[in-house]
Amino acid sequence: MSTRREFLRNAALASAGLAFSGFTSKTNATSYSRIMGSGNRVNVAFIGIGNRGWDIIREFDKTGLANVVALCDVDLNAEHTQHALGKYPKAKRFKDFREMFDKMGNEIDAVAVSTPDFSHFPACMLAMSLNKHVFVEKPMARTFHEVELMIRSAQKNKNVVTQMGNQGHSEANYFQFKAWKEAGIIKDVTAITAHMNNPRRWHSWDPNMKSLPPAEAIPETLDWDKWLSAVSYHEYNSIYHYGDWRSWYDFGMGALGDWGAHIIDTAHRFLELGLPEEIIPLKLDGHNDFFFPMASTIQFNFPKRGAMPPVEITWYDGVNNIPTLPEGYGESELDPNIPPSPVGEIQPTKLNPGKEIYSKDLTFKGASHGSTLSIIPDEKAKDMASKLPDYPESSSNHYANFLLACQGKEETRSPFEIGGPLSQVFCLGVMAQRLNRKIVFDRDTKRVINDPFADAFLVGEPPRKGWEEFYKL
């Protein structure tokens, strides 16, 4: 495999039309006859190792298939990175993923990226360009354009295995939805409500804010410039750091980007929804220019697909922004598959995270992550019980599925070609939230056709100086 420097040098030669030889960075999932790491494990570098990153490292470790060779974090040696540093003292340590690839690219088979949403893109693009397999937390990136470039890179680098980290795509709901769709139990779906009504970090903030927070002293352990990645420069404030970045339009994707991939993922995939043609913000309480609303209701209109009718998905977030539930809904259960959060367990609220799916003949309800669907009301479920097909148990969880795919033994269940369009749905939803107006989208050209300003938002601001190269890989 080539180093990052070698790749960039050869790419420059190629773009100049110069012939070169010896550039042999090809690896693929079926060429792993060599021993990877120790005990036939995959050599994995982790980018982002604190809080959620530490959760991800532990999940990969449990599979027994990962050999941790590198730990990379812009806040290296901070308190929240000590778990990983202590557990893997032999893993090489870096603050900059670019330096990591330069110095030990040949020792890395795959990367797991668990940084904030806005900084997923550069690390993933560089890794794929160097033929490293990529696991990245959901959503794939913060802008529609970045996700599009990631999809194209995965298509171009066909030997690279990719996986987006929506873990429910390897759990029971995935296999149940697939089996029920194929058996005709789930058919003629016309509407879906999806909701996440738990308190969020920004719910105590003032939506009348007139400017971004003032500068504070940067912690000694933190490389703030590298933390910002390709985003325009912001003065450091602690309210951006750790999980609070998720609250800001400049850095995160709000409740929709955080939870949408765990709630509508199977419906999006198996109903072949693709991209919406209209995104309509129906309600935005506390709308402002800086952080997400206190409550949002957003409608996504998807067109007819073959014989399948148009589908309307309506998203609800906000503590009191509860959708109307169908008759016979029953209890709102808390999904036991939801992983713990660094800020505490998800607590039961008025309505727990989940969805309701309306078809011509049946109504279904489901929770989040890997939770299975139920037919409602109970009387209808009893009538249908004998007609419901069995579905297989998962052969591997999401992390093992990725590593087994790196070894050529399975195919990933949420590769970029699947996770990408789903992430782009969230990007369009966040655009509608931020701009507070309807978006009409052309699915063929992938352009906004009713609003030139919104069309420009598909790409977003130019990358900060020094980060342009990742948009050219």
C-alpha positions as CSV (number, residue, x, y, z in Angstrom):
1,M,0.0,0.0,0.0
2,S,1.2,3.5,-0.7
3,T,1.6,6.3,1.9
4,R,-0.4,9.5,1.7
5,R,2.6,11.4,0.3
6,E,3.1,8.8,-2.4
7,F,-0.6,8.9,-3.3
8,L,-0.7,12.7,-3.6
9,R,2.5,12.7,-5.6
10,N,1.2,10.1,-8.0
11,A,-2.2,11.7,-8.2
12,A,-0.5,15.0,-9.2
13,L,1.5,13.2,-11.9
14,A,-1.6,11.5,-13.2
15,S,-3.6,14.8,-13.4
16,A,-0.7,16.3,-15.3
17,G,-1.0,13.6,-17.9
18,L,2.4,12.0,-17.0
19,A,2.9,8.3,-17.2
20,F,4.2,6.6,-14.1
21,S,4.7,3.1,-12.8
22,G,5.1,1.3,-9.5
23,F,1.9,2.8,-8.0
24,T,0.5,-0.5,-6.6
25,S,-1.7,0.4,-3.7
26,K,-4.4,-2.1,-4.6
27,T,-5.8,-4.3,-1.9
28,N,-9.2,-5.8,-1.7
29,A,-11.5,-7.8,0.5
30,T,-10.7,-11.1,-1.3
31,S,-6.9,-10.6,-1.3
32,Y,-6.3,-11.1,2.4
33,S,-4.3,-14.4,2.0
34,R,-1.6,-12.7,4.1
35,I,-1.9,-12.6,7.8
36,M,-3.4,-9.4,9.1
37,G,-2.2,-8.2,12.5
38,S,-2.0,-11.2,14.8
39,G,-4.3,-14.1,14.7
40,N,-5.6,-13.2,11.3
41,R,-7.1,-10.0,12.5
42,V,-7.7,-6.7,10.7
43,N,-5.2,-3.9,11.5
44,V,-7.5,-1.0,12.5
45,A,-6.7,2.6,13.2
46,F,-9.2,4.6,15.2
47,I,-9.7,8.3,14.5
48,G,-11.6,9.8,17.5
49,I,-11.0,7.8,20.6
50,G,-12.9,9.5,23.4
51,N,-16.5,9.3,24.5
52,R,-18.4,7.7,21.5
53,G,-15.0,6.8,20.0
54,W,-14.2,4.8,23.0
55,D,-17.5,3.0,22.7
56,I,-16.7,2.1,19.1
57,I,-13.2,0.8,20.0
58,R,-14.7,-1.5,22.7
59,E,-17.3,-2.8,20.3
60,F,-14.6,-3.6,17.7
61,D,-12.5,-5.2,20.4
62,K,-15.3,-7.5,21.5
63,T,-15.4,-9.1,18.0
64,G,-12.0,-10.5,18.4
65,L,-11.3,-9.6,14.8
66,A,-9.6,-6.2,15.2
67,N,-5.9,-5.5,15.9
68,V,-5.7,-1.9,17.2
69,V,-2.6,-0.5,15.6
70,A,-3.1,3.3,15.9
71,L,-5.1,5.8,18.0
72,C,-5.6,9.3,16.7
73,D,-7.4,12.2,18.4
74,V,-7.0,16.0,18.2
75,D,-7.4,16.1,22.0
76,L,-4.9,13.3,22.7
77,N,-4.0,12.9,26.4
78,A,-7.2,14.6,27.6
79,E,-9.1,12.8,30.3
80,H,-11.7,11.3,27.9
81,T,-9.0,9.6,25.8
82,Q,-7.3,7.8,28.7
83,H,-9.3,4.6,28.5
84,A,-8.1,3.9,25.0
85,L,-4.6,5.0,25.6
86,G,-4.4,2.8,28.7
87,K,-5.8,-0.3,27.1
88,Y,-3.7,-0.2,24.0
89,P,-0.2,1.1,25.1
90,K,1.5,-0.5,22.0
91,A,-0.8,1.3,19.5
92,K,1.0,4.3,17.8
93,R,-0.5,7.7,18.8
94,F,-1.3,10.7,16.7
95,K,-3.1,14.0,16.8
96,D,-3.4,14.3,13.0
97,F,-4.7,11.5,10.8
98,R,-2.7,12.9,7.9
99,E,0.5,12.3,9.8
100,M,-0.7,8.9,10.8
101,F,-1.2,7.8,7.2
102,D,2.2,9.3,6.3
103,K,4.1,7.5,9.0
104,M,2.4,4.1,9.1
105,G,0.0,3.8,6.2
106,N,1.4,0.5,5.2
107,E,0.5,-1.0,8.6
108,I,-3.2,0.0,8.4
109,D,-5.9,-2.1,6.8
110,A,-9.0,-0.2,8.0
111,V,-10.0,2.9,9.9
112,A,-12.9,3.6,12.2
113,V,-13.9,7.3,12.2
114,S,-15.8,8.5,15.3
115,T,-15.1,12.2,15.2
116,P,-17.9,14.9,15.1
117,D,-20.1,14.9,12.0
118,F,-18.4,17.8,10.3
119,S,-14.9,16.2,10.4
120,H,-15.9,12.7,9.0
121,F,-15.3,13.8,5.4
122,P,-11.5,14.5,5.2
123,A,-10.5,11.4,7.1
124,C,-12.8,9.1,5.2
125,M,-11.8,10.5,1.8
126,L,-8.1,10.2,2.5
127,A,-8.5,6.7,3.8
128,M,-10.4,5.5,0.7
129,S,-7.9,7.2,-1.6
130,L,-5.3,5.0,0.0
131,N,-7.4,1.9,-0.3
132,K,-8.1,1.6,3.4
133,H,-11.5,0.2,4.4
134,V,-13.7,2.7,6.2
135,F,-16.2,2.5,9.1
136,V,-17.7,5.9,9.9
137,E,-20.3,6.8,12.5
138,K,-23.6,8.1,11.1
139,P,-24.4,10.4,9.4
140,M,-21.6,10.1,6.8
141,A,-21.0,13.8,6.6
142,R,-22.5,17.2,7.2
143,T,-23.2,18.5,3.7
144,F,-25.0,16.9,0.7
145,H,-22.0,17.5,-1.5
146,E,-19.5,15.8,1.0
147,V,-21.7,12.7,1.1
148,E,-21.9,12.7,-2.7
149,L,-18.1,12.8,-3.0
150,M,-17.8,10.0,-0.4
151,I,-20.3,7.8,-2.4
152,R,-18.3,8.4,-5.6
153,S,-15.0,7.6,-3.9
154,A,-16.4,4.3,-2.7
155,Q,-17.6,3.6,-6.2
156,K,-14.2,4.5,-7.7
157,N,-12.2,2.5,-5.1
158,K,-14.1,-0.7,-5.6
159,N,-11.8,-2.7,-3.5
160,V,-12.5,-0.6,-0.4
161,V,-15.1,-1.9,2.1
162,T,-17.3,0.8,3.7
163,Q,-19.8,0.8,6.5
164,M,-21.9,3.6,8.1
165,G,-22.4,3.1,11.8
166,N,-26.2,2.7,12.1
167,Q,-26.0,-0.5,14.2
168,G,-29.6,-1.5,13.8
169,H,-28.8,-2.3,10.2
170,S,-27.2,-5.5,11.5
171,E,-29.9,-6.4,14.0
172,A,-33.3,-8.0,14.0
173,N,-35.3,-5.1,12.4
174,Y,-33.1,-5.3,9.3
175,F,-33.9,-8.9,8.7
176,Q,-37.5,-8.7,9.7
177,F,-38.2,-5.7,7.5
178,K,-36.5,-7.4,4.6
179,A,-38.5,-10.6,5.1
180,W,-41.8,-8.9,5.6
181,K,-41.3,-6.7,2.5
182,E,-40.4,-9.7,0.4
183,A,-43.4,-11.7,1.7
184,G,-45.8,-8.8,0.8
185,I,-46.6,-8.1,4.5
186,I,-45.1,-4.6,4.2
187,K,-46.5,-3.2,0.9
188,D,-48.2,-0.1,-0.5
189,V,-46.7,2.1,2.2
190,T,-47.9,5.7,1.8
191,A,-46.9,7.4,5.1
192,I,-44.4,7.1,7.9
193,T,-44.1,9.2,11.1
194,A,-40.7,9.2,12.8
195,H,-40.0,10.9,16.1
196,M,-37.3,11.6,18.7
197,N,-38.9,13.6,21.5
198,N,-36.2,13.3,24.2
199,P,-34.6,16.5,25.6
200,R,-31.6,17.6,23.6
201,R,-28.5,19.6,24.6
202,W,-29.6,22.9,23.1
203,H,-33.1,22.9,24.6
204,S,-32.0,25.1,27.5
205,W,-30.3,27.7,25.2
206,D,-31.7,31.0,24.2
207,P,-32.9,31.0,20.6
208,N,-32.7,34.8,20.6
209,M,-28.9,34.5,20.4
210,K,-27.4,37.2,18.2
211,S,-23.8,36.0,17.7
212,L,-21.7,32.9,18.3
213,P,-20.2,32.3,21.8
214,P,-17.1,34.4,22.8
215,A,-13.6,33.1,22.8
216,E,-12.4,31.0,25.7
217,A,-8.9,29.7,26.6
218,I,-8.2,26.5,24.5
219,P,-7.4,23.5,26.7
220,E,-3.7,22.5,26.7
221,T,-4.4,19.0,25.4
222,L,-6.6,20.2,22.4
223,D,-5.3,21.1,19.0
224,W,-8.2,23.4,18.2
225,D,-7.0,24.1,14.6
226,K,-7.1,20.4,13.7
227,W,-10.4,20.0,15.6
228,L,-12.0,22.5,13.2
229,S,-10.9,20.5,10.2
230,A,-12.2,22.0,7.0
231,V,-14.8,24.2,8.7
232,S,-14.2,28.0,8.7
233,Y,-12.4,29.3,11.7
234,H,-14.4,29.7,15.0
235,E,-13.0,31.0,18.2
236,Y,-12.8,28.2,20.8
237,N,-15.7,27.9,23.3
238,S,-16.3,24.9,25.5
239,I,-19.9,24.8,24.3
240,Y,-18.7,23.5,21.0
241,H,-16.6,20.7,22.4
242,Y,-17.5,17.1,23.3
243,G,-21.1,16.3,22.3
244,D,-22.3,20.0,22.2
245,W,-21.0,20.3,18.7
246,R,-24.1,18.4,17.6
247,S,-26.3,21.4,18.5
248,W,-24.7,23.8,16.0
249,Y,-25.5,24.1,12.3
250,D,-21.8,24.7,11.6
251,F,-20.8,21.4,13.2
252,G,-23.7,19.0,13.6
253,M,-26.9,17.6,12.3
254,G,-29.3,18.0,15.2
255,A,-31.8,15.4,16.3
256,L,-32.6,14.4,12.7
257,G,-29.0,13.6,11.8
258,D,-28.3,11.9,15.1
259,W,-31.4,9.7,15.3
260,G,-32.8,9.5,11.8
261,A,-30.4,6.7,10.7
262,H,-31.5,4.6,13.6
263,I,-35.3,5.1,13.0
264,I,-36.0,5.3,9.3
265,D,-33.0,3.3,7.9
266,T,-34.8,0.1,7.1
267,A,-37.8,1.8,5.6
268,H,-35.5,3.9,3.5
269,R,-33.6,0.9,2.2
270,F,-36.3,-1.7,1.6
271,L,-38.9,0.7,0.3
272,E,-36.2,2.0,-2.1
273,L,-37.0,5.6,-1.2
274,G,-33.8,7.2,-2.4
275,L,-33.9,11.0,-2.3
276,P,-37.0,13.2,-1.7
277,E,-38.5,15.6,-4.2
278,E,-39.9,18.0,-1.6
279,I,-38.7,18.9,1.9
280,I,-41.2,21.1,3.8
281,P,-40.5,22.5,7.3
282,L,-44.0,22.4,8.9
283,K,-43.0,23.6,12.3
284,L,-39.7,25.1,13.6
285,D,-40.1,26.4,17.2
286,G,-37.3,28.7,18.3
287,H,-35.7,28.9,14.9
288,N,-32.5,30.9,14.8
289,D,-29.3,31.2,12.7
290,F,-27.0,29.3,14.9
291,F,-28.4,26.1,16.5
292,F,-31.2,23.7,16.0
293,P,-34.9,24.6,16.8
294,M,-36.5,23.6,20.1
295,A,-39.0,21.6,18.1
296,S,-39.1,20.6,14.4
297,T,-41.7,19.0,12.2
298,I,-40.3,18.3,8.7
299,Q,-42.2,16.6,5.8
300,F,-40.2,14.6,3.2
301,N,-42.1,13.7,0.0
302,F,-40.8,10.7,-2.0
303,P,-42.2,9.9,-5.4
304,K,-43.6,6.7,-6.8
305,R,-41.0,4.1,-7.4
306,G,-42.0,1.4,-9.9
307,A,-45.2,-0.1,-8.5
308,M,-44.7,1.4,-5.1
309,P,-46.8,4.5,-4.3
310,P,-45.4,7.8,-3.2
311,V,-44.4,8.0,0.5
312,E,-44.6,10.9,2.9
313,I,-42.3,10.8,5.9
314,T,-42.9,13.3,8.7
315,W,-40.2,13.8,11.2
316,Y,-40.9,15.1,14.8
317,D,-38.4,16.3,17.4
318,G,-38.9,18.4,20.5
319,V,-40.1,17.4,23.9
320,N,-43.8,18.3,23.4
321,N,-43.9,18.0,19.6
322,I,-45.7,14.6,19.6
323,P,-47.3,13.2,16.5
324,T,-50.8,11.9,16.5
325,L,-50.7,8.2,17.1
326,P,-52.9,5.6,15.4
327,E,-55.8,4.0,17.2
328,G,-54.7,0.9,19.0
329,Y,-51.1,2.1,19.3
330,G,-50.6,0.6,22.8
331,E,-47.5,1.3,24.9
332,S,-44.4,3.3,23.9
333,E,-41.6,1.0,24.7
334,L,-37.9,2.0,25.2
335,D,-35.7,0.0,22.8
336,P,-33.2,-2.0,24.9
337,N,-30.8,-2.0,21.9
338,I,-30.1,1.7,22.3
339,P,-26.4,2.0,23.3
340,P,-25.5,4.1,26.3
341,S,-24.7,7.8,25.7
342,P,-21.6,9.6,27.1
343,V,-24.1,12.0,28.8
344,G,-26.3,9.3,30.3
345,E,-28.9,6.7,29.4
346,I,-31.8,7.6,27.1
347,Q,-34.8,7.9,29.5
348,P,-38.4,7.1,28.8
349,T,-40.4,10.2,27.9
350,K,-43.9,11.0,26.6
351,L,-43.1,9.1,23.5
352,N,-40.0,7.1,23.0
353,P,-37.9,7.3,19.8
354,G,-39.5,5.3,17.0
355,K,-41.9,5.3,14.0
356,E,-45.3,4.4,12.7
357,I,-45.7,3.0,9.2
358,Y,-49.0,3.3,7.3
359,S,-49.8,1.0,4.4
360,K,-53.0,0.4,2.4
361,D,-54.0,-2.6,4.6
362,L,-51.8,-2.6,7.7
363,T,-50.3,-0.2,10.3
364,F,-47.0,-1.0,12.0
365,K,-45.1,0.5,14.9
366,G,-41.5,0.2,15.8
367,A,-38.9,1.8,18.1
368,S,-35.3,2.6,17.2
369,H,-32.1,0.9,16.3
370,G,-32.6,-2.9,16.0
371,S,-36.1,-3.0,17.5
372,T,-38.6,-5.1,15.4
373,L,-41.9,-3.9,14.1
374,S,-45.3,-4.8,15.4
375,I,-48.7,-4.8,13.6
376,I,-51.3,-2.7,15.4
377,P,-53.8,-2.9,16.8
378,D,-53.4,-6.1,18.8
379,E,-56.5,-7.7,17.2
380,K,-55.0,-7.3,13.7
381,A,-51.7,-8.6,14.9
382,K,-53.4,-11.8,16.1
383,D,-55.2,-12.2,12.8
384,M,-52.0,-11.9,10.9
385,A,-49.8,-14.0,13.2
386,S,-50.0,-17.2,11.1
387,K,-49.1,-15.3,7.9
388,L,-45.9,-13.7,9.1
389,P,-42.7,-15.2,7.7
390,D,-39.8,-16.2,9.8
391,Y,-36.6,-14.2,9.4
392,P,-33.0,-15.2,10.1
393,E,-30.9,-14.1,13.0
394,S,-28.0,-11.9,12.2
395,S,-24.8,-13.7,11.5
396,S,-22.7,-10.8,12.8
397,N,-23.2,-7.5,14.6
398,H,-22.4,-4.2,12.7
399,Y,-18.8,-4.2,13.8
400,A,-18.0,-7.8,13.1
401,N,-19.9,-7.5,9.8
402,F,-17.5,-4.7,8.7
403,L,-14.4,-6.7,9.8
404,L,-15.6,-9.9,8.1
405,A,-16.2,-7.9,5.0
406,C,-12.7,-6.6,5.2
407,Q,-11.6,-10.3,5.1
408,G,-13.9,-11.0,2.2
409,K,-16.3,-13.2,4.2
410,E,-19.4,-11.0,4.2
411,E,-20.8,-7.9,2.6
412,T,-21.4,-4.9,4.7
413,R,-25.1,-4.1,5.3
414,S,-24.7,-0.3,5.3
415,P,-22.1,0.5,2.7
416,F,-21.8,4.1,1.4
417,E,-24.0,3.3,-1.5
418,I,-26.8,2.6,1.1
419,G,-25.9,4.9,3.9
420,G,-25.0,7.7,1.6
421,P,-28.5,8.5,0.2
422,L,-29.9,8.1,3.7
423,S,-27.4,10.6,5.0
424,Q,-28.3,13.0,2.1
425,V,-32.0,12.9,3.2
426,F,-30.8,14.2,6.6
427,C,-28.7,16.9,4.9
428,L,-31.7,18.1,2.9
429,G,-33.8,18.1,6.1
430,V,-31.2,20.2,8.0
431,M,-31.1,22.6,5.0
432,A,-34.9,23.1,5.3
433,Q,-34.5,23.6,9.1
434,R,-31.7,26.1,8.7
435,L,-33.2,28.1,5.9
436,N,-36.8,27.7,7.2
437,R,-38.4,27.2,3.8
438,K,-39.6,24.6,1.4
439,I,-37.0,22.8,-0.8
440,V,-38.0,21.4,-4.2
441,F,-35.3,18.8,-5.2
442,D,-34.6,17.2,-8.6
443,R,-33.7,13.6,-7.9
444,D,-32.0,13.2,-11.3
445,T,-29.8,16.2,-11.4
446,K,-29.4,16.3,-7.6
447,R,-30.1,20.0,-7.5
448,V,-32.5,22.3,-5.7
449,I,-34.8,23.8,-8.4
450,N,-36.9,26.3,-6.5
451,D,-34.2,28.3,-4.6
452,P,-30.7,29.2,-5.9
453,F,-29.5,30.0,-2.3
454,A,-30.7,26.6,-1.1
455,D,-29.0,25.0,-4.1
456,A,-25.7,26.6,-3.0
457,F,-26.3,25.1,0.4
458,L,-25.9,21.6,-1.1
459,V,-22.1,22.3,-1.2
460,G,-21.9,24.7,1.7
461,E,-19.0,27.1,2.5
462,P,-15.6,26.4,0.8
463,P,-13.2,24.4,2.8
464,R,-10.7,26.2,5.0
465,K,-7.3,26.8,3.5
466,G,-5.1,23.7,3.8
467,W,-8.1,21.4,3.6
468,E,-9.0,21.7,-0.1
469,E,-7.1,18.6,-1.2
470,F,-9.7,16.3,0.3
471,Y,-12.4,17.6,-2.0
472,K,-10.2,16.7,-5.0
473,L,-9.3,13.1,-4.1
